[in-house]
């Protein structure tokens, strides 16, 4: 579906998201006055029109009581969006971008996905970044338990999954809620299912985050199990508990503390180091030199949540050391890539603002 310059009948009546009747823009046809031109030579106002294939898609596109359309209007306050039937007329400095946004949203709907407020916000971000939302949201990482598709939700997540596919070692660095660990485990499962590797190895440094857990009963693995629980959670979600447990029992999937990696060479494996900001520089070097033939490695971390003693994180400054090494990628995710509740992104933004204020930025 391609957008085009508006050729709506003159005198037609359209409705805005608020329901107000407004005259339809007729588009600039031959003989019409030229548009206003800015000092840089660009048109200040553009008119575009896009058609939605059927009424069912239109209803899903606009949302109940036009709630999704209102979100788009709020993101483009300088532009006018008017709807008549299956036709959407756009006028303003971002009309071209808006036409592309609606075309992309229709492609997402045609793929069988639904739209909600969070997906609309993420799609708007992608269009602002000149990224095609349909290519991001329709990219399937793995088919999880019960046929559920695992997909990237943001352009940053798509860059992350593409980097993992293309490189031997990928570092995913960003705040909580950006899907770093979950997507890494999903790609590990996909790689195992395609028989590109023989096993999955998941590891984390056993560093206490302000709480003393040494008093817990049991052997060493029982004591470190709380640190590894997030990795188990991702496995159980992707494979269901029974399937994950079978692979764990066979040793096809191994979950272990980072200390257990010393002295090993890990061939034909998909290796994930989670919470890497809590490694020391020595531990990071030890881990990265475990990678063997036929293996792929993903390292995830959040440099704003360092709990390692003395703050000597093996992740901080590592890009300066390894950034020029071939077959290694660094992907930085931001609050725009948070896919949890909107309040998580807002909390991250508030902390970032407070930190900038404390540094006088």
N, C-alpha and C positions, 0 to 999 in steps of 0.2 A: 504494500500500500504506500503510494507516494503522495506527499503533500504538494499542493500547487497554489499558484496565485488565485485569490478569491475571484470567482465569477458568479457569485450569488445574484439572483434577480434583484434589481433595484426596488426598494420599497418593501422588501420582505421584513417580517418581524422575527427577532431572535429573543432568546431568554438568556440572561446571565445566571451565574450560580445562585444569586439571591432571588431569582425568579422575576426580576424587573424586565419589562419589555423594552427593547432598545432597537433602533434602526440597524439593519444589517449593513456592514461594509460591502461595497460593491466590487472592491478590488480595483487596481489601476489598469484600465484597459487602454487601447489606443485612443488618443485624444484626451484622456484624463489629464488633469494638472500633474506636474511632476511632484514627487514627494519632497518633504523638507530635507535639506542636506545640512549636516553638521560641519563644523570647521575642518574636520579631518576628511571630509568628502563622503562620509558614510550616511546612509539613510537613517533619519531619526525615528521614523515610524514605517513599519512594513506590514502588509496585509497578507495573510496566508489562510488557506482553507484545507482541512483534511476530512476525509470521509471514513466512517466506521462501517465495516461490512454489514453488520446486522444489529437489530435492536437488543438482542441478548448481550452482545459484547458491549454495547453502549451503556446498558444498565450497570454492568460490572465495572466499566471504566469510570463512570461518574460516582458510583457508590450510593448507598442508601441516603436519600434526601440530599444528593449532590455533595456528600461529605468529602469524598476524595477530590472532586473538582475544586472545592474550597481550599484544600491544601495546596493545590497547584496555583490557584489565584494568589494565595498568601505569599508563595515563593516568587511570584512574578508580579509585584504590585503595580509596575509601570505599564502593564499590558492589559488588554481587554480580551476576555474569552467569552464567546457567545455560542449557544447551542440551538440548533433547530433540527429536530428529527435526528438523523444519523450524521448530520453535518456540523463540524466545529469550525467557527470562524475566529481568526486570531488577528489582533492588531496591536502593534506597539514595537518598541525597539528590539524585543526578543521573540518576535513572532516566528522566525525561522527555527529557533531553538525549541519553542513550544510545539510547533508542528512535528519536529523530530521526536519530542518527548511523547506526544500522543501516539504517533506511529509505532514507537518502540513498545509502549504499554499495550497496544493492541496485539503486537507479536507475542508478548509474554502471555496474554490471555489466550491467544490461539494455541499456545503450547500446552494448555490445560491447567496453568497455574492461576491462582486467585490473587487479587490485589487487596492490600490493607494499608492503613496509614503509614506503617513503618516501611513497607516496600515502596510506597509512593515517594517518601522522603529520600530513601536510598537511590531511587531511580532519578530523581531530580539532581542529586549530587553527581551521579554518573554523567548525566547530560551536560552539567556545568563543566565537568572534566573532559568533555569530548569523547566519552566512552559510550559504546552502544550497550544499553541495559539488557537487550534481548540476548546478546552474546554472553553476558555475564550470568544472568539469571537462568538461562536455558542450558548452561554447561553442567552436565552431571558428573560428579566426582566418583560416586559409587552408588549402587543400589543396595540399600541397607535392609535390615530385617523387615519382613512383611511387605517388601516391594517399595519401601519409601526411598525417594531420591534424596541424596545429599548433594547440595549445590552451593557454590559461592553465592553470597548475598550482596557483596559490594565489589567495586572495582579493585580495591586493595586485596580482598580475598582471592579474586581471580588472578591477580598478578602473583600472589603467593602460591596458589596451586599450580600455575603455569611454571613458576620457577622450580618447584619441587620436581615436576615432570622432566624439566630440561637439564637439571644439574645433579651432580653427585651429592653435594652438600648444600643445604639451604638453611639460612638463619631467618626465622620469623620473629621479629621484635615488635612489641606493641603492648598496649594496655589490656587489662582484663576484659573479657567479653568479646574479643575480636575473632575468636574461633581458631587461634593458633594451634592449640593442642588437638582440638576435635578434628579439624581438617587434616592435620598430619596423620592422626590415627586412621581416618577414613581413607586417605591415600595409601597408607600402609596395608589396610585390608584389601583395597582394590589391587595393589601390586601382588599381594599374596595369592588372591583368587585367580589372577592371570598367570600365576606360576613364574613370574619374573624373579621372585625371591623364594627361598625355602622357609623363612621364618621372620617373625617380627620381634624386635627387642625394644622394650620400653623402659626407660630409666629416668630417675630423678635424684638430685642430691638430697640426702636426708638431713635437712637443716631445719631447726626449730624456729618457727615464726613467732617468737616472743612467748612461747609456752613450753613448759618442761614436760616432756613425755617419757623420760627415762624410767619413771616409776612403773610404767605399764608392765603387766605380767607377760610371760611367754618368751619364746626364743627370739633371735635377732630379727627374723622375718616378721614375726608378730609385732615387734616393736616398730619396724619401719613401714608396716602396712598402711598406717594412716597417711603417710607421705605419698604413697602410690595410689591411693584410692581414686583420685580424679582420672587416672589412666584406666583403671578398671571400669569406671563409670562410662567412659567413652566406648570401650570395648563392648560392654553389655548393651549399650544403646544401639550400636551398629550391628552386632551379631546375635543379640539376645543372650541372657545369662547362660542357657544350656549350651549354645554353640560356642560362646567364648570359653566356657569352662572346659569343654572337650579339647579345644586347641591349647589351652593352658596346661591341661593334664598331659598332653602328648609332648609338650615342650615346643610346639610350633610357635606359640606366643610365650615370650618370657618377660616378666615384669620384675625388675630388680633395682636395688639402690645403686647409685653411681660407683660406690666403692667396689662393687662386685665386677666392674668392667676391667680393673687393672690386670695387666698381663695377658689379656685375651686378644685374639685376632678374629674379627667378625666378618666372615665371608658370606656371600649370597643372602644378605639380611637387609631388612628395612629397619633402621635404628633411629629411635627418637629420644633425644635428651630434652626433657621438659624442665621448666623452672631453672633454666641455665644461668639466670642472673645470680643464683646462689651457689655457683661453682667458684672455686678459687682459680686464678690463672693456671696454676699447676694442674688442677683437676681437668680444666678445659683442654689443655694440651694433651694430657693423658687420654682423655676420651677421644679426641679427634684422631689420634694416632692408632686407634683400635680398628679403624675402617679397613676392611679387606676387599678382595676382589668380588665383583658382582653385587656390591652393596650400595645402598642409598641411605643418606643420613639427613635428618631434620633436627635442628636445634631451635627451641622456642624459649622466649624469656621476656620479662618486663623489667626494664632497668629502673623503673620508679618504685619497685618493691624488692629491694635488696635486703636480705636477712643474714647474709654470710658475715661471720665475725670480722670486724674491722672494716667492713665495706669494700674489701678487695675482691671485686667481682671479675670472674674470667670472661664475662660477656662485654663489659664496658671497655671501649677502645679496641675491640677485636677487629672491627672493620678496617681500622688503620693498618692492622698487621696482615690481614688475609684478603683485603678488598681487591687486590690485583691478581690473586691466585686463580687460574682458570678452573672452570667447573664448580665454582663456589658462588652462591648468590646471597645477597642480603636484601630482605624485604621488610620495610618499615610500615607497620599498620598504625592507624590513628583512631581517635574517637569516632571518626566517620565510619569506621569499619566495625564498630560495636554492634552486635546483633542481639544483645539482651534487651531488657526493658529500657525504654527511652531514658529513664532516670539514671541508668548506669552511665550513659554518655554524658548526661548533664553533670553527674558527680565528677567524672573525669575532667570535664571542662572547668568545673569550679576549682578542683585541685591545681590544674595547670595555671589558671588565672592567679591563684594565691601564690604559686611558686614564682611566677613572673613578677608579681608585685613585691615579693620578698627580695628579689634580686634587683629591683628598681628598673625593670624593663618597661 
